[in-house]
Amino acid sequence: MAVVLATALAALMPMPSAAAEAAPVPLQPGERPAANSTEAELWYGMDQAERDLKTAPILVRDPALNAYVHGVACRVAGPHCQDLRVYIVDVPVFNASMAPNGAMLVFTGALLRMQDESELALVLGHEFAHYRQRHSLRYWNKAKGTTAFMASFGAIPGLNLVALAASIGGLANVSKFSRDMEREADRIGYDHALGQGYDPKAGAEVWGRMLREEKSSKARKPWPVFASHPNTAERLEDTAAAAKTHAQTPHQIGREAYQAAMRPFLDRWLAAELSRRTYDTSIQVIGDLKQEALSASDLGSQGLYAFYLAEAYRRRGKNDDREQAAKLVAEAVTHADAPPAAWREYGYVLRDRNESKPAADAFRRYLAAAPSADERSFIEKTIADLESAQ
């Protein structure tokens, strides 16, 4: 569908003249494209994609989560709030994108990785800046019809509508000019977040975390749609330098509000992170989250983080990974928020150590916490075998 829509839009619009490629003035609150303009056609195409997105199974529809994320977007967008629609999509990678018609997409992988409201405000402010500055129109005029542009629509396998919105929204760029747009969005987003009293260090926190994740990756090669962004190290340097100039500015971080909004979804999002099977990066990501929560004295998610970090080590299975996994799952069950599966895996750890009675007790804890477990009959047999061996 993405390529079909892109082709249809290209057929509807004439190739731009040199004058058309000049940077347009920023959008004003409530402004709509002039009738029969290239921008109006671009908005029309995105309106169709947005209509389909509203019924997509990957859309997260939880009212409380959507209200929270939309509220932060409105704070940084100010009078443009009325023009934005925020969609949370269930995709376990760090990304957000902005379509030219005001549709903002936020991936659950980004919500997992961010740790406070200041970081969310910075990311959403960046996406809002793409919209206000009409970056999509500038990108479209410059890139439409090129092979790289058309190829970018299929760059993220299986995402379809999300890939379409991300591409037209300014994430699939093909030139130095688009890097300049990204830098402009970084600057404007930072200024808007700071203007709302958010932490000036938030950008450095986000990009520092992303740089560590990138370095842990064995692939190292970014998706084609991200190839023209300023690199993460550059963004970290820029945001750290900006934070120093505002070190004395009073600010709010918003960690408690952010964590309260995200906590109901952590179990699902951490499981989705492991489903990517990129265990080197998952170990880095979840390890970072666990350590930051501990540093912030936020113990309400330590059981989840410890369990999923243990799972990442166990599934990777290199060198001393099994020993690391055993230590972490033993830690997980000491926390009230440990998921039921932590007791099952702890039971296996104890069984392998020939600690039959504690292992049987751990398996019983698992079945009590997960009475409808698919493998219930198998676990019950394991308990019986352990008891007969005592």
ChimeraX attribute file (.defattr): number of C-alpha atoms within 10 A of each C-alpha:
attribute: neighborCount
match mode: 1-to-1
recipient: residues
	/A:1	12
	/A:2	20
	/A:3	15
	/A:4	9
	/A:5	15
	/A:6	21
	/A:7	14
	/A:8	12
	/A:9	18
	/A:10	17
	/A:11	11
	/A:12	11
	/A:13	16
	/A:14	10
	/A:15	14
	/A:16	14
	/A:17	10
	/A:18	9
	/A:19	7
	/A:20	14
	/A:21	14
	/A:22	11
	/A:23	13
	/A:24	12
	/A:25	9
	/A:26	14
	/A:27	15
	/A:28	12
	/A:29	14
	/A:30	10
	/A:31	10
	/A:32	13
	/A:33	14
	/A:34	10
	/A:35	9
	/A:36	9
	/A:37	11
	/A:38	22
	/A:39	22
	/A:40	17
	/A:41	18
	/A:42	23
	/A:43	21
	/A:44	15
	/A:45	19
	/A:46	24
	/A:47	17
	/A:48	11
	/A:49	21
	/A:50	23
	/A:51	10
	/A:52	11
	/A:53	18
	/A:54	13
	/A:55	9
	/A:56	13
	/A:57	10
	/A:58	15
	/A:59	17
	/A:60	17
	/A:61	14
	/A:62	9
	/A:63	8
	/A:64	11
	/A:65	18
	/A:66	15
	/A:67	13
	/A:68	16
	/A:69	21
	/A:70	19
	/A:71	15
	/A:72	20
	/A:73	26
	/A:74	22
	/A:75	18
	/A:76	28
	/A:77	26
	/A:78	12
	/A:79	12
	/A:80	20
	/A:81	19
	/A:82	12
	/A:83	17
	/A:84	19
	/A:85	17
	/A:86	19
	/A:87	22
	/A:88	21
	/A:89	20
	/A:90	18
	/A:91	20
	/A:92	21
	/A:93	16
	/A:94	15
	/A:95	17
	/A:96	24
	/A:97	26
	/A:98	29
	/A:99	31
	/A:100	27
	/A:101	24
	/A:102	24
	/A:103	21
	/A:104	25
	/A:105	23
	/A:106	23
	/A:107	22
	/A:108	27
	/A:109	20
	/A:110	18
	/A:111	24
	/A:112	22
	/A:113	21
	/A:114	24
	/A:115	23
	/A:116	23
	/A:117	24
	/A:118	29
	/A:119	28
	/A:120	26
	/A:121	29
	/A:122	30
	/A:123	27
	/A:124	30
	/A:125	28
	/A:126	27
	/A:127	29
	/A:128	30
	/A:129	26
	/A:130	28
	/A:131	29
	/A:132	20
	/A:133	21
	/A:134	23
	/A:135	27
	/A:136	28
	/A:137	25
	/A:138	20
	/A:139	25
	/A:140	22
	/A:141	21
	/A:142	23
	/A:143	19
	/A:144	19
	/A:145	15
	/A:146	10
	/A:147	10
	/A:148	15
	/A:149	21
	/A:150	18
	/A:151	14
	/A:152	24
	/A:153	26
	/A:154	19
	/A:155	18
	/A:156	15
	/A:157	8
	/A:158	9
	/A:159	14
	/A:160	18
	/A:161	17
	/A:162	23
	/A:163	22
	/A:164	25
	/A:165	25
	/A:166	23
	/A:167	29
	/A:168	28
	/A:169	30
	/A:170	27
	/A:171	30
	/A:172	29
	/A:173	28
	/A:174	22
	/A:175	14
	/A:176	12
	/A:177	14
	/A:178	23
	/A:179	18
	/A:180	14
	/A:181	23
	/A:182	23
	/A:183	17
	/A:184	17
	/A:185	23
	/A:186	22
	/A:187	18
	/A:188	21
	/A:189	25
	/A:190	27
	/A:191	19
	/A:192	22
	/A:193	27
	/A:194	25
	/A:195	14
	/A:196	17
	/A:197	16
	/A:198	26
	/A:199	26
	/A:200	30
	/A:201	22
	/A:202	27
	/A:203	27
	/A:204	20
	/A:205	18
	/A:206	24
	/A:207	22
	/A:208	19
	/A:209	19
	/A:210	20
	/A:211	17
	/A:212	16
	/A:213	18
	/A:214	19
	/A:215	13
	/A:216	18
	/A:217	15
	/A:218	11
	/A:219	10
	/A:220	10
	/A:221	10
	/A:222	10
	/A:223	11
	/A:224	18
	/A:225	23
	/A:226	19
	/A:227	16
	/A:228	19
	/A:229	20
	/A:230	16
	/A:231	13
	/A:232	17
	/A:233	14
	/A:234	12
	/A:235	20
	/A:236	20
	/A:237	15
	/A:238	17
	/A:239	22
	/A:240	19
	/A:241	13
	/A:242	18
	/A:243	20
	/A:244	12
	/A:245	10
	/A:246	14
	/A:247	12
	/A:248	9
	/A:249	14
	/A:250	11
	/A:251	17
	/A:252	15
	/A:253	18
	/A:254	16
	/A:255	18
	/A:256	13
	/A:257	12
	/A:258	21
	/A:259	20
	/A:260	12
	/A:261	17
	/A:262	19
	/A:263	13
	/A:264	11
	/A:265	13
	/A:266	17
	/A:267	17
	/A:268	11
	/A:269	21
	/A:270	21
	/A:271	14
	/A:272	17
	/A:273	24
	/A:274	20
	/A:275	13
	/A:276	12
	/A:277	13
	/A:278	16
	/A:279	23
	/A:280	16
	/A:281	22
	/A:282	24
	/A:283	22
	/A:284	21
	/A:285	22
	/A:286	24
	/A:287	17
	/A:288	17
	/A:289	22
	/A:290	20
	/A:291	14
	/A:292	13
	/A:293	19
	/A:294	14
	/A:295	10
	/A:296	10
	/A:297	10
	/A:298	15
	/A:299	14
	/A:300	17
	/A:301	21
	/A:302	23
	/A:303	24
	/A:304	24
	/A:305	27
	/A:306	26
	/A:307	31
	/A:308	28
	/A:309	28
	/A:310	29
	/A:311	26
	/A:312	27
	/A:313	24
	/A:314	18
	/A:315	15
	/A:316	16
	/A:317	15
	/A:318	9
	/A:319	9
	/A:320	10
	/A:321	17
	/A:322	18
	/A:323	14
	/A:324	17
	/A:325	25
	/A:326	21
	/A:327	16
	/A:328	22
	/A:329	28
	/A:330	21
	/A:331	18
	/A:332	26
	/A:333	23
	/A:334	11
	/A:335	16
	/A:336	13
	/A:337	16
	/A:338	23
	/A:339	20
	/A:340	19
	/A:341	20
	/A:342	26
	/A:343	25
	/A:344	22
	/A:345	23
	/A:346	26
	/A:347	29
	/A:348	19
	/A:349	21
	/A:350	19
	/A:351	20
	/A:352	11
	/A:353	10
	/A:354	14
	/A:355	15
	/A:356	21
	/A:357	17
	/A:358	15
	/A:359	26
	/A:360	24
	/A:361	17
	/A:362	24
	/A:363	27
	/A:364	19
	/A:365	18
	/A:366	23
	/A:367	20
	/A:368	12
	/A:369	14
	/A:370	15
	/A:371	12
	/A:372	9
	/A:373	15
	/A:374	9
	/A:375	9
	/A:376	15
	/A:377	10
	/A:378	11
	/A:379	19
	/A:380	15
	/A:381	11
	/A:382	18
	/A:383	22
	/A:384	12
	/A:385	13
	/A:386	19
	/A:387	13
	/A:388	9
	/A:389	10
	/A:390	9
